[in-house]
Amino acid sequence: MHQNHNSAQNIARILTEALPYIRRYQGKTIVIKYGGNAMVDEDLKRSFARDIIMMKLVGMNPVVVHGGGPQISEVLEKIGKESTFVDGLRVTDSETMDVVEMVLGGLVNKEIVNLINSLGGRAVGLTGKDGNLIRARKLNVKNNDPVLQRPEIIDYGHVGEVESVDPGIVQLLETQAFIPVIAPIGVGHDGQTYNINADLVAGKLAITLHAEKLMLLTNTPGVLDKNEQLVTELKEHEIPDLIANKTIADGMIPKVECALDAIQNGVNSALILDGRVEHALLLELFTDSGIGTQIEPQGLGKII
């Protein structure tokens, strides 16, 4: 009985400590990029779904944008189609795009929706095609090849970037107490379907929805320095040097850049945090011991 009493007191203390944070974020939109181990490990998947449901129950408006790179590669391998990457981006021809849309918009999206709903939430799955949510344009990247002595345009096929976001359908779902779960697929003016980096979609959505927070889940504790130590706060002016010396590299570059873009365009707070930690979202939102790396604009202290 004494043990039960202590346990109950701990729960009461935790709820009391969370109350100011619940008040702060009530009615606010929080955009979460969901990917990495959090999408693969069964315990982490359930932990993530419960966090999202809890956020909605206490009055926040969570919006989930998910990736699905490993799942796409797995299906392509099964059908005997090789995955080709240039500078970390998947080269996507028409046949590959069909698989990408099937896996992201169907398999992965509906698995997340189903899990949230099975645990008591009300999730609705979307792609950027629904309600003209994401208007895309073809991504062409210039590569300054020293051998060629001239810029080379790399054609990634059906890889796109966000041209514009029409948030109407997401806002409608929020007012009806639904949780939007969005696959990062957009459509161009030419009617073509484009695969877009999920971090970039999450960042543009956060800006358009005037989100309070952008939270990018990853497979590391956050941005790490050269000694593999977590950088808890990263200021705008520090970022170019850290990219130049490869402290920030590979898949961390688009995360940092889209977080920076978000806070420069009205989002109050942008974080890169460890999706391998159970209940990472609740730990960040409801406690003082925030986890991960917070991206900050020039000259500002920590935003809370």
Number of C-alpha atoms within 10 A of each C-alpha: 6 7 8 9 10 11 12 12 12 12 12 12 11 13 13 11 14 17 13 13 15 17 13 14 19 16 16 17 22 23 27 24 26 26 21 20 18 23 24 14 12 11 12 19 22 19 19 25 22 20 20 24 22 16 20 22 13 14 16 22 28 26 29 21 27 27 23 22 16 13 17 21 19 14 15 18 12 9 9 9 13 11 14 12 11 10 9 9 14 20 19 22 13 13 11 21 21 13 18 24 20 15 22 23 22 16 14 20 23 19 13 24 21 17 17 24 16 12 12 12 21 18 24 19 21 23 23 25 20 16 13 18 22 27 22 28 22 21 17 15 12 11 12 12 10 8 6 8 8 11 12 13 11 13 16 20 18 25 24 25 22 26 14 16 19 17 16 13 14 22 16 12 17 19 10 9 16 19 25 25 25 29 28 28 30 31 24 19 9 8 11 15 24 30 29 26 21 24 29 22 25 27 32 24 25 29 22 16 21 18 24 21 26 30 26 29 29 23 15 18 21 25 28 17 13 11 7 10 11 16 15 19 17 19 16 18 12 11 17 12 11 15 15 10 10 13 18 21 14 13 13 18 17 17 27 27 17 21 29 24 19 28 23 16 14 16 22 18 23 29 28 26 25 24 27 21 19 17 19 21 24 18 16 16 19 19 15 12 9 18 21 26 22 24 28 24 18 12 8 9 10 13 12 10
